[in-house]
Amino acid sequence: MEICWYEAGGISAIAGVFPIPIKGRNGFLDPKDIEDVLRIESIHYPKTTLLCIENTHNRAGGTIITPNQIEIISEFARKYNLKLYRNHIKDQLVSHL
């Protein structure tokens, strides 16, 4: 994911967030894998509030995430009340989300 690997730590320096990369399959994040790393509210660590996806996924050889896969991730984000950041995804592909 570009925001974790290639932007010199800007996500933490500018936004004050701590990213937790999740290994996808051909650029697609399986909701079960996301669920495994979600942090619920606790005094010991910050709650997960943001989910970022990227299209095309350059660490997966430029793989393109399909509109159906984007919808699956969007439904997951809504289920857990997460904000969803879609890096490099054209608005026309996700205008219905």
Beta strands, then each sheet from edge to edge (+ up, - down):
strand 1: 50-54
strand 2: 83-87
sheet 1: 1+ 2+
end
